[in-house]
């Protein structure tokens, strides 16, 4: 929670409350899903691999919730393998855009 409002003690090493925001044009015909994840996801899973994981889950019909849980489980497993008992916050949201556009 301290990062969301800024951690004054760690500001000198880059812990700030200013969010990193990117704007990407949306293309309904091409965009299939959206992945939002905390740094605990991205520490050991590349963007490309996350896309592959989510795409495989959605293609098999398992749905966005299962894809999200799979992504979190893989991240947690890799944290455990590399860091032992320590791990960063692992939070993710997967939105199946195709199911939204088709309704």
Rosetta blueprint (number, residue, H / E / L):
1 X L
2 X H
3 X H
4 X H
5 X H
6 X L
7 X L
8 X L
9 X L
10 X L
11 X H
12 X H
13 X H
14 X L
15 X L
16 X L
17 X L
18 X L
19 X L
20 X L
21 X L
22 X L
23 X L
24 X L
25 X L
26 X L
27 X L
28 X L
29 X L
30 X L
31 X L
32 X L
33 X E
34 X E
35 X E
36 X E
37 X E
38 X L
39 X H
40 X H
41 X H
42 X H
43 X L
44 X L
45 X L
46 X L
47 X H
48 X H
49 X H
50 X H
51 X H
52 X H
53 X H
54 X H
55 X H
56 X H
57 X H
58 X H
59 X H
60 X L
61 X L
62 X L
63 X H
64 X H
65 X H
66 X H
67 X H
68 X H
69 X H
70 X H
71 X H
72 X H
73 X H
74 X H
75 X H
76 X H
77 X H
78 X H
79 X H
80 X H
81 X H
82 X H
83 X H
84 X L
85 X L
86 X L
87 X L
88 X L
89 X L
90 X L
91 X L
92 X E
93 X E
94 X E
95 X E
96 X E
97 X H
98 X H
99 X H
100 X H
101 X H
102 X L
103 X L
